[in-house]
């Protein structure tokens, strides 16, 4: 029997992405948090000073952009290379079938490779 999983392809994508663009460091995340706090305080100051609507709107837009950047950094920091594991075993809940699954080795499965090479193939045997 052959094990069926989509986790290997996903793990390879994550590994390539992490090689291309390494995850952020704790210092990067702390700097982003400080920036969000700073932008939040700036919005609060503008509101308390009863600044114009345009100034407050621009400041809120900068705050939202900083928050989005922080959430992206936190999401990337959670990426781990390899197949997802829980308690030392493969974590199948993230797989397409959400459980461990296998294919049987049958004549029909083996003839599929011949069908790619030759246009007409025939198989005999029990079919289910």
C-alpha positions in Angstrom: 0.0 0.0 0.0 1.1 3.6 -0.7 0.4 6.4 1.8 -1.5 9.4 0.4 -0.8 12.8 1.8 -0.7 16.5 0.7 1.5 17.5 3.6 4.8 16.9 1.7 4.0 19.4 -1.0 2.9 22.0 1.6 6.1 21.4 3.6 8.2 21.9 0.5 6.5 25.2 -0.3 7.1 26.4 3.3 10.7 25.4 3.2 11.3 27.2 -0.1 9.5 30.3 1.2 11.6 30.3 4.3 14.8 29.9 2.3 13.8 32.7 0.0 12.6 35.0 2.8 13.7 34.0 6.3 11.2 34.4 9.2 11.4 37.7 11.2 13.4 37.8 14.4 12.0 38.7 17.8 13.6 42.1 17.4 11.7 42.7 14.2 8.4 41.7 15.9 9.1 43.9 18.9 10.0 46.9 16.6 6.7 46.4 14.8 4.8 46.3 18.1 6.5 49.5 19.2 5.5 51.1 15.9 1.9 50.1 16.4 2.0 51.5 19.9 3.5 54.7 18.7 1.0 55.1 15.9 -1.9 54.4 18.4 -0.6 57.1 20.7 -0.4 59.5 17.8 -4.0 58.8 16.9 -5.0 59.3 20.6 -3.1 62.6 20.8 -4.8 63.9 17.6 -8.2 63.0 18.9 -7.6 64.6 22.3 -6.3 67.8 20.5 -9.4 67.8 18.4 -7.4 67.8 15.2 -9.0 67.9 11.7 -10.8 64.9 10.3 -8.2 64.5 7.5 -5.3 64.4 9.9 -7.0 61.8 12.1 -8.0 59.7 9.1 -4.4 59.7 7.7 -3.1 58.8 11.2 -5.6 55.9 11.5 -4.6 54.7 8.1 -1.0 54.6 9.1 -2.0 52.7 12.3 -3.9 50.1 10.4 -1.0 49.6 8.0 1.3 49.1 11.0 -1.1 46.6 12.5 -1.3 44.7 9.2 2.5 44.6 9.0 2.7 43.3 12.6 0.1 40.5 11.9 2.0 39.4 8.8 5.3 39.3 10.7 3.7 37.3 13.5 2.2 34.9 11.0 5.5 34.4 9.3 7.3 33.8 12.6 5.0 30.8 13.2 6.0 29.1 10.0 8.1 26.0 10.7 9.9 23.9 8.1 9.0 20.2 7.6 5.8 18.2 7.9 3.5 19.4 10.7 3.9 17.2 13.8 2.1 16.9 17.1 3.6 14.9 20.0 6.3 13.5 17.6 3.8 12.1 15.1 2.5 13.5 11.8 -0.4 15.9 12.4 -2.9 14.7 9.7 -5.6 17.2 10.6 -4.1 19.7 8.2 -4.0 17.1 5.4 -6.6 17.0 2.6 -8.3 13.9 4.0 -7.8 15.0 7.7 -6.6 11.4 8.6 -4.0 8.9 7.5 -4.9 7.3 4.2 -3.5 4.6 1.9 -3.9 3.5 -1.7 -4.0 -0.2 -2.6 -1.7 -1.8 -5.1 -3.9 -3.1 -7.8 -3.6 -4.1 -11.5 -5.6 -1.0 -12.4 -3.3 1.3 -10.5 -0.2 -0.3 -12.1 -1.7 0.0 -15.6 -2.1 3.7 -15.3 1.7 4.1 -15.9 1.4 2.1 -19.1 -1.6 4.2 -20.2 0.6 7.2 -20.2 3.2 5.6 -22.4 0.9 3.6 -24.7 -2.5 4.8 -25.9 -4.5 1.6 -25.5 -4.0 -0.7 -22.5 -6.2 -3.5 -21.1 -6.3 -5.0 -17.7 -8.0 -8.2 -16.4 -8.9 -8.9 -12.9 -11.4 -8.2 -10.2 -12.7 -4.6 -10.2 -14.6 -3.1 -7.3 
